[in-house]
Amino acid sequence: MAKALVNKILPFSSVDGPGNRIAIFLQGCNYRCLYCHNPETISRCTHCGLCISACPSSSLDNINGKVTWNSSSCISCDACLAACRNKSSPKAVLMTVGDVMKTVDKVRPFISGITVSGGECTLQKEFLAELFYEVHKSKLTAFIDTNGSIDFSKEDMLVNSMDMVMLDIKSFDEEEHRMLTGMSNDLVLKNVEYLAGLGKLYEIRTVIVPGLLDNHRNVCEISAMISKLNPEIKYKLIKFRPLGVFGDMKKVPMPSNELMEDLKKSAEEKGCRNVIVV
Amino acid sequence: MMSDILSIIKDRTQTYEQKLVSLARAAENTLEVLNVSKEVQEYKREGIICDLNEGNAPYRPRYIVPDYRRFMEQGSEFLRLKPANDIWEAANNLLILYRHVPSVTTMPVYVGNLDTLLEPYINDEEEAYKAIKLFLMHLDRTITDSFCHANIGPEPTTAGRLILRAERELQDAVPNLTIKYSAETPDDFALEAVRTALVSAKPSFANHEMFVGDLGINYSIASCYNGLPIGGGSFTLVRLVLARLAKKADNPEHFLNEVLPDAVSKMSEFMDQRISFILEESGFFESSFLVNEGLLNKDAFTAMFGMVGLAECVNHLLGAKEQKDRFGHSKAADALGLRIIERMHQLVSKHTNKYCKASDGHFLLHAQVGIDTDLGISPGCRIPIGDEPQIHEHLVQSAPFHKFFPSGIGDVFSFDETVKNNPEYLLDIIKGGFSAGLRYISFYASDSDLIRITGYLVKKSDIERLQKGKQALHDTVALGLGAVQNSRIMERKVRHNG
């Protein structure tokens, strides 16, 4: 049975796809976004042990050279995350598909489906395909939330096993995308076309950051692309929030409501019918 | 006594109408016509048994649920009304009748399954919308008490949709509104109700299958969330304050085996006396035109045995200090809570009252939502504000209690306003909750001016006005102000994502 490193599981989520969904966050990401608001999901733990002394409830221990987390005494203060110099978390747990399904079963009557997010969940794609097979047996839908950095057209097993994708276009401009994430947006845009063609693209998201990104250009280009592919695809414009972010990004202001409404209007003018500001 | 009456007369925060009701209540309370035993008097003095302002000489049943469908069919001889021919006459007939439906508040606590009552009169939709909107506004401005409750559903109707649309625009406290939700209710109608609730804090959702199973198809949701038979209602509602009763017990077993049985028996005796007075002395059923014209039938009445403060009762009996040991968080505390309710259900079911024919001669349990002066006593079986767990745990914790309370129980949730983008999220929660055994659920968005206090609706802006010493149109604003001050209503946990 496939296993995955799971950062956390949120039993009820209202923002990870249609209806109420259990959201599963996998550990590990190949992007290094400047505005990442959950940097503790980026790397795998190196077991350096720095977090052990930072823990006020003695819920972390070094057992045979591995940092081990005791969830029952943990008070969820996140002092360990603050102490980590490796953008990781000692609370990530290796779980089998069966383990995850046990958690899903507890909330099954209350949800429409599951959404796997991250980190970047497609880095553990074998696990996803196996998990979604089980999820479909329970008459739930399986969504993924991805940065679009793997080539979906070469991942038949994953694509056939999933229902829909929510995908970030962080910037339409190649250079800006590299500056923001450290990676090219080539595959991202290719995936958008491929997934929309399959009818498996549920939502596209763009985070709006004043001063850092050419927000207006991004929204206009991306919404033109969406409306050409399928104007019903949701386009979610997300306000940058200086929560959980690193360093200088803490000083970047949130975009104003006026700017967000302005961008929403631009997207609608380009033909998108389903624009949401959050 | 005399100075109390004079102070009512001179009160500048009460409207004329509110003074009139207060003066009537003061007059009624000069009487001592019930033969209340010393033991009951002592329980009352200690605040353990409480008749919720019902008055010392009950001259009408507390909750009256007329058969409005019959009224629409036959009109009223006493009121000289013929059956309506169009939407305007239908609305007019109902508004006239409401003026003559008594209750503990002096105003109707139930105004009908409005969608099915009005549906036959809808021809032109926009004309009907105008009529319905004016009708609802009329209710809010003249029935100045938000215990007034309307129902819609479970089937979708044009009238139901128009009512929801009007409520989204009006955002008024009156009427309170419930949608009877069943597995047959289509998602698009239910989602329209969810969207409405996120801007106007109503409707609440009632588990239709569960209520039909307990009360039959002819049930209503009246007042806060009381399940009651149509064409009847409830003679009385008295409540047992478990939070205070617990202090008489040495330990959980003492409470279950001695303290609780004595209190249940004394409270039942007190309820019997109240019911006998209404039926044998007051003359209500011999004189009301509602009875003469078949809109009410004394055989369709029950009586409600209320309880409040289970959480505090359990926490006291277990000496639970830390949150992990308290009701809503500890398995042992939740299990004791359930044992207490099971025991109470068993004790109440043993008692018979020959007049409660709608419920086979028994009282129905009711999880009472509290009163404005309750300090640190949680409604019914609710987890105290400040102790609320994550929403999924909250729903699973509270569901097992609901089956014991056919005459009303329910939780209120406040959701972050962003859920307006995803109403399906709430519908999933409702469906899951009902399949887990929840009877009734209410919610509102955290940015709403209109909010649900415990069971009734009040505008936050009206509370602020009253706080500044200005009059408020609805008498329930004063109750809301008390609850805000004593029960931390504004601190109710806002459910963000997750």
Interface residues (C-beta under 8 A of the other chain):
Chain A: L10 P11 F12 S13 S14 V15 P18 G19 N20 A23 K106 V107 P109 F110 I111 S112 I276 V278
Chain B: Q390 I391 H392 L395 F415 T418 V419 N421 N422 E424 Y425 L426 L427 D428 I429 K431 G432 G433 S435 A436 N497 G498
